[in-house]
Amino acid sequence: MALLLQVPLLQTPVAQLVIWSLVKATIILMTMLGLVSYTIYAERKIAGHIQWRPGPNRVGPLGLFQPIADIGKLFFKEEFWPADANRVVFFIAPLLAVIPAIVTFSVIPFGPGPAWVGTDINVGLLVFLAMSSLGVYAITLAGWSSNNKYALLG
């Protein structure tokens, strides 16, 4: 990283702001993904105990490596494209659901000072509300792109 910052174009304040914002966003994203995966693990264990079954217990001690196994399973799943689907919109719909959710976390301060803020902008609340409202369009586009009247009604 230090070698990358020695390039004259990257020594401008705007470039450094962009680089550090990306580094902070990556750290926040990885932390949130780790927390979410183990929250799902806890939810599955609690649901298992409520239903009188062990829950995830096959991978690692007490099933602690189950979230890692789930991530590996997701990487090797086969993609499915409906026969009559609009492929471009069918591909864009999940991106339109995930990217605004990630951008929403960039304006949330996780602590005091500039070190714990992804991007410090004056209209952070407006960005938060605008990005969190785009999920509706992703669901609508996903139903419409499959070219199925029942998926669009759903």
Salt bridges, closest charged atoms under 4 A:
ASP70 OD2 - ARG44 NH1 2.67
